[in-house]
Amino acid sequence: MGREGSAPEPTAEPTKFPRGTETVLLVDDEDFVRDFGERILRRHGYKVLVARNGKEALEIYRIEKNNISLVILDSRDA
């Protein structure tokens, strides 16, 4: 038996994140957000296409639309 007040022993493995294989188009005008998002997505198995703005995103999408499974972009208040 454990001592009173001691933390219980873990009983399960830490949760593992599922890995992806899809292609993601990541659009953001901030370098940090783009770089961080790209690293995280690639680490989890996704192929990542990156655009700095809407114009770049549309050009990439026009060429790669049949391969892109998801588009992630920031939103701005008009």
N, C-alpha and C positions, 0 to 999 in steps of 0.2 A: 504494500500500500504506500502511496505517496504521502509526503508530509502535508499537513494542513497548510493551505495557502500557496502551494506550489502549482505551477502551470501544468495542465494535463499534457500528456504525451501526444504528439500528432498521430492520427490514425490513418490518414490518407496521403497519397502523393500530391504534390502541388499541382494545380490545374495547368494543363498544357493547352496552349492555343492551337487551334487547327491551322494547317498550312494550306495556302492557296496555290493555284497554278494559273489563274486567270491574268489577263492584262488589264491594268488600271491606268487611266489617264488622270494625272494629278496636276491641277491648275492652281497656282497661287502666285501673287506678285511679290511675296516676301521670301527672300532667300532662305532664311532659317526654317520657315514652315515647309517649304518645298524640300529642302535637304533632309530635314528630320522625317517628314512623311515618307519620302522615298526610301530612306534607310530602314525604317520600320517595316514598310510593305515588302521590300526586297528580303529582309531578314525572315519574313514569314512566307516566302516562296513566290510572291507575285512578280510578274514582269511589270515594270513601271515606265510609263511614258510621261515626260514632264514638260509643262508649258508655263511660261512666265506671265502670260496674259491671254485674254480671250482670242485675239487674232492668231497667236501661236496655237492655241488649243483647237481652233477651227481647222487650221491647216493640218495638224496632226490627225484630227478626227477624220478629215476628208480622205486622207491616205490610209489610215488604219482602222476605219469604222467596223470592218468585219472581224477584227481581232480584239476590239475593246469590249470588256465585259462591264466596266464600271467607270464613271467619271466622278472625281471628287474635286469640288471647287469651293472657293470661299464666296460669300455673298456680301454685297455692299448695299447700304441704304442709298437710294437715289436722291 
